[in-house]
């Protein structure tokens, strides 16, 4: 089933729920998020992280609607719409450079394939080494870097300098306190602070991408101080 058809089915289902008296279903927010994602599809390859994040949030919102958790669904749908709009703007802004980099990547991939095809040294292919980059944590309502956070970043930079062909998405997160809009902004501030520090340590900023989920992707579910502390973070997602 195509994505557009799936959107129509979801919207129809929501309309039926409204017609049956379920007035709290966030139909407007869901429809707005779906439309924003459709609008961004044309440039999604030039803002792939944000586009995929918006899709992921909308899928979670749809599941919450099925569970009749309408307030949570509304919050995630609004976040999905905001991130999809950002993805469209970013994709349009970076379109020319994105296409140029994509062509260079295709040329490099072809050159690499040709080189491998010409190799005949009899060695078995070695598995790619996996490395988990450290997560940075923050104090409540703060984007400041602690000494422990700086230590984690210093370790991450070692890997980044050894793998200069890799890019990294810095995903900013918050705990659930505060409004969704404020938390999206705070998550972005945390990711930007990390990016700024990485630049100071010698990492090319063109290898770093920023994405904020706000409170929408918790690492821990709960309302204890420990849960909140685990959720105030920036995660490194290498590509």
N, C-alpha and C positions, 0 to 999 in steps of 0.2 A: 504494500500500500504506500502511495506517495505521501510525502510530508504534508502537502496541501490538503489531500483527502483526509488525512488523520486530523488535521486542524478542524476541518468542517465537521467531522464526527464529534469531536470534543465540544465544539461550540453548540452543535445541535443537542448534545446530551445535557449541556448546562442549561440551555433554553427550556428543555423539558422539565428539568428540576425546578426551574423558576416557576414554570406553569403549574407545577404540582404544589406550589405553596412554600417552597424552600427559599424564602426571600433573602437569606444570608449568603447564598452562593455568590462568590465574587466574579460574576460573569463579565463585567466591564474590565476588571483587572486582567482576567485570563485572556480575553479577546485582545486587549491592548498589547499584552506580552507576546501573544501569537503573531500579531501583525508586525510588531517590531522585529521579531525574529525573521519573518518572511521578508521584510524590507532589507534586512542585513545579509540575506543569503547571497546576493550578487557579489559581495566583497568579502565573504567569510574567510577565504583563503589568506587574506591580508590582515585578518584580525581573528585568527582561528581560536586562540585561547579564550577570548571574551565571548566569541560566538558559541563555542561549546559550553562555556559556563552558563550562558543564558539558556541554552537548550536544557542543560541539566537541571537548572532551577525550575524551569517550566514543567519538566517531567515530574519533579518532586511535588510541585503545586497540584498537578493533575491527580497524583496519588492521594494527596491530602483531601482533595475534593471527594474522591471516592470514599474516603474514610469519614467524611462529613466534618473535617477539621477546617472549617471555612476561614477562620481568622488567620491561621498559619498559612493556608493556601493563598490568601490575599497578599500576605506579606512577601511570600516567595515569588508570586506573580509580578508584583511591583518591582522587586529586585531584578527579576528576569528581564522585564521591559527596560529598566534603566541600563543594564549591562548590554542588552542588544542594541540600544540606541548608541551607546558608547562604541560598540563594535563597528557599527555602520560608519560612524564619524571617523574612527581610526582607520578603517579599511579604505575609505575614500581619500583620506589625507595621505595615506602611505601607498596608494595604488601604484604609481609609477615606479617608486623605489622597490616595492614588493615584486612587481613583475620583473624588474631587472634582476633582483636577487634570485628569483625563481629560475630564471633562464641560466644564470651562472651556476646555480645548484644542479640543474639538469646537465649542463656541460661537464661539471665536475664529476657527477655520477657516471656519465657515459665514459669519461676518461678513466675513472677508477675501474669500471667494468672491463674496459678494454685491457687495462694493465693486468687485472686479475686473470683475464682469459689467456693472456700471453705468458702467464707464470706457469712453470712446470717443474717446481722444485720438490714435489713429492711430499710436502708437509701437509698434515691435517690442519684444517682451519681451527684456530683457537677461539674458544668462547669469549664473548665480550665481558670484560670485568664490570661487575655491578658495584655501584657505590651509592650509598645513601647520604645525601647532604643533610646537615643538621638543621633543626628548626629553631627559630629565634622567638623568645617569649618576652612579654611586655607587662609592665605594671598597669593597674586599672586606669583607664581613660588617659593613657599616655602612649606616645610614639617614640619616646626616648630610649636609647640603647643602653642597657646595663653593661657592666664589665663582663658578665658571663655571656651576654649576647655578642659582644665584640669578640670574645674568644671563639665562639662558634663560627662567626663570620670569617675570622682569620683562617680557621681550618677549611671552611668551604672554599675560600679563595685559592688555597693550595691546589685543590682539585680543578678549579676553573682555569688556573694558569697551566695546568698539565693537559687540559682538554679544551684548547682554544677554539676548536671548531664547534663546540656545543653552546647552545643558548639556554637561558634559564628564565622561567616565569616565577616571579615573586608574588605569592598569593597571600594577601593580607586578610586577617580574621580578627574578630572581636568576640567578647562574651555577649550574652543576650540583653544586658542592661543598656538602656538608651533606645532611641527610636531607630527603626531600620535605616532611615536616611542618614542619621548621624553615624551609625555604625559602618555603613558603606564608606563614608568619608574617612572615618578613623582607620579602617582597614587599609585604605589607599595611602593614608599618611604614613602608616607603619611600613608599608611596602616601599614607599618613596624614601623613607629614612634609611632603610636597608640598602636600597640602590645607591643612595648618595655615599654611604660609607664604603660600599664595594668599589665605587669609582675612586675614592681616596686611596684604596688599597691597590689600585692599578688595573681594575677590570674595565674593559671597554663597555661603555653604556649601551652600545648597539647590540650587545649580547643579553641585555636585561630587559625583561618585559614585566609590566605591573598589572595585577588583577586583584580587585577587592571583592570578597564575598560577604564582608560585614559579619553578621551573626548567623548567616544562613547555612554554614557548613561546619558545625561544631565538631571538635575532636572528642569531646566528652559531653554526654547528656546528663543534665542534672543542674542543681542550683547551689551546690556547695562552693566554698572558696577554692577548693582544689579543682573542681570542674571549671570554674571561671578562669583560673590561672592557665589551665591547659588550652583553653580556647583563645586566649589573647596571644596571637602568634603570627609569624610570617613563615610560610613553608616554601622550600625551594623545589621546583619541578623542572628538571633538566630535559632538554630535547636533543 
